[in-house]
Amino acid sequence: MSLRLFTSESVTEGHPDKIADQVADAILDAILLQDPMARVAAEVLVTTGMALVAGEITTRAQVDIPGLVRRTLREIGYVRADYGIDGSTCAVLTTLDQQSPDIAGGVDTGGAGDQGMMYGYATAETDTFMPTPITLAHALTRRLAELRKSKELPWLRPDGKAQVTVEYEGDTPLRVQTVVVSTQHDPDVSPEVLRQEVLDKVILAAIPPHLLDPDRCTFHINPTGRFVVGGPHGDTGLTGRKIMVDTYGGLGRHGGGSFSGKDATKVDRSGAYAARWVAKNMVAAGAARRFELQVAYAIGVAEPVALYVDTFGTGVRPDHELAEVVRRIFDLRPRAIMESLHLTDPIFRPAAAYGHFGRAPEKLHVGEGSGREVELFPWEKLDRVEDIRKELGLA
């Protein structure tokens, strides 16, 4: 088989666009905690010394949006103005309206909140059923955040990016060919110290040795030499500008819609989550080594207008037969998805950095003193595997 290279990138939680995504989902979660049936479409812009929240929200919840924005910024690590924004002193502007009644009329009856197509993807190449390049890129940016927050590398600042190029033979990842890491830093750290520490404590610590031969890998660490000005001061951040970081790093197709700030009546979010749920269960069941599902909706209509399956020649049955298996086992109407995956729970802020997919479901207590427990990443559950195996005669 011929060798090929594929590259994916990730960004830290302090990247300007990811700040915007996290603020938008923090607002969504705070509203859903009080009003699970709220309609939320929040967009966020962050720039030097300012955050702007705009959108359409229909809810009975009472939320201190400026206070929530400030708290989220401080939790990310923006506690000093020279980092790019200070959560304690920045300006917070809000301009909000209610959801259009024309849209609400179709959604209230269980229809999709918009038209469009969403994709889900899964691959057997990793134990998380995610592509290797995006998995490794997320590992690098998580490691940057860990070392910053633990103060093991006290000169790290919140903004940063990582990029990983993986060499494949067919569908099998062989090795990491190139790693790019760019991290914001204090002005007094030398380029030599930064490069060596990032190599030793970030790259070599995060990428498994069987995939990384330092003598055969190219490393670009802060290739411009200096990255002091960052965060919203270096670049304006907006919700929805990191959709490949949020999903499959480019190895699965994307319908174009972003996730953050949207309640689950918006199929940009619920449809994409459901498609990942389907794809992961199908690969885990042995239906294919690679599985991609496209699901398409019409606004105000509950039933998907189309399903399309592509197994890239790895399916145990023809793709059109596997699409029928999906139809029989999964109910992909928006309201059914919301019920199956509990998407009216306040579970979205943790997904707004380091990818929405490939994360293990876990429990979280929400609401101070309420004792309420929710499940994060429910779309990652392998709860239909046995049904699929029986349907395909693989049990």
Beta strands, then each sheet from edge to edge (+ up, - down):
strand 1: 3-11
strand 2: 39-47
strand 3: 50-58
strand 4: 79-80
strand 5: 85-86
strand 6: 91-97
strand 7: 116-123
strand 8: 156-169
strand 9: 172-185
strand 10: 218-221
strand 11: 237-238
strand 12: 290-297
strand 13: 306-310
strand 14: 362-366
strand 15: 372-376
sheet 1: 1+ 8- 9+ 10+
sheet 2: 6+ 3+ 2- 11+
sheet 3: 4+ 5-
sheet 4: 7+ 12- 13+
sheet 5: 14+ 15-
end
